[in-house]
Amino acid sequence: MDPYDFHRFWKWKIEVEAGKGNILDDNHRKETFNILRKALPKWKTYRPFKSAKCLKVLEVSLEKIAEAYDQIRNYELLEFSKVPAELLKLIWHELGRAKERKGVVNSEGYYYIVAVSKPLLFLWGQTLAFDSIVRSNIPRFGIYSYLIANTRWSFETWVKTMGNFADLLHNQPDAIEVFKKEAEIKYGKDYVVPYGRFLDIYYYVE
C-alpha cells in the first residue's frame, strides 16, 4: 500500500475543489476513476483476479454517487452527526456493491467494509480504511468485537463507529490541533481536514 497515493490524490482533489468543480463532476470523474483504478488494487481493496470486474462496477457507481458526494464533501468527521443519513446510505450501497456477485446491491446492506471505506477514504478523507490491521487496533466503543473484526459490516455498524470516532475527537482537542497542523503542512489552510486518513495511519502503525 503506497501512502503517497492518498497524498497525491488529496493534493489534486484540493486543486480541483478550490474552484467551482469537484472530483466527481462530469469534468473530473473520469480522471478520478483512473486514479482510483490504479491505487485501489495496490491498497488491496479488491482481490487481484476480480479487480477488473469490481472496478467496472465502481466506475458506474461513481456517477451514481456524484450528487451525494457533492453534498457531503465539505463535512468533516467532527460534523458526522450532521451528514444526511440518506446520502451516506446511497454511497454505502453503491461502493459496497463493487465486491458483490454481479455487482448487485445487497438487500440486507452488509458489504465488505474495505469495498466502501477505501474508495471513500480517497474521495472524502473522513472514514478510516478499516482494513484487518486497523480493525484489530481500534477501540470497540461498546460494539460487539465480532462486528468490528468481521470483514463484512452493516451500514449501522459503520455509522455507529464513525460517530464514536467523531465523539472521540471532540473529547481530545489536542489531537484535533495535531491533525489540523499536519493538514496545513501537507495541504495548506482552509481545506477539509482528512481526519479519517490521519486516524487510519495512527491505528495502522500502533
CORJO-V173628 format. One record per backbone hydrogen bond with DSSP energy under -0.5 kcal/mol. CO is the residue of the C=O (numbers start at 1). NH is the residue of the N-H. Records with the same first field share a line. If there is no record, write none. Layout:
CO: NH + NH
This chain:
1: 3
2: 5 + 6
3: 7
4: 8
5: 9
6: 10
7: 11
8: 12
9: 13
10: 14
11: 15
12: 16
13: 17
14: 18
16: 19 + 21
22: 25
25: 28 + 29
28: 32
29: 33
30: 34
31: 35
32: 36
33: 37
34: 38
35: 38 + 39
36: 40
38: 42
39: 43
40: 45
41: 44
47: 50 + 51
48: 51
50: 54
51: 55
52: 56
53: 57
54: 58
55: 59
56: 60
57: 61
58: 62
59: 63
60: 64
61: 65
63: 66
65: 69
66: 70
67: 71
68: 72
69: 72 + 73
72: 75
76: 79
77: 80
79: 82 + 83
80: 83
84: 87 + 88
85: 89
86: 90
87: 91
88: 92
89: 93
90: 94
91: 95
92: 96
93: 97
95: 98
96: 99
97: 100
100: 103
101: 104
105: 107
106: 109
109: 111
111: 153
112: 115 + 116
113: 116 + 117
114: 118
116: 120
117: 121
118: 122
119: 123
120: 124 + 125
121: 125
125: 196 + 197
131: 135
132: 136
133: 137
134: 137 + 138
140: 143
144: 147 + 148
145: 149
146: 150
151: 113
153: 111
154: 158
155: 159
156: 160
157: 161
158: 162
159: 163
160: 164
161: 165
162: 166
163: 167
164: 168
165: 169
166: 170
167: 171
169: 172
172: 175 + 176
173: 177
174: 178
175: 179
176: 180
177: 181
178: 182
179: 183
180: 184
181: 185
182: 186
183: 187 + 188
184: 188
193: 195
194: 198
195: 199
196: 200
197: 201
198: 202
199: 203
200: 204
201: 205
202: 206
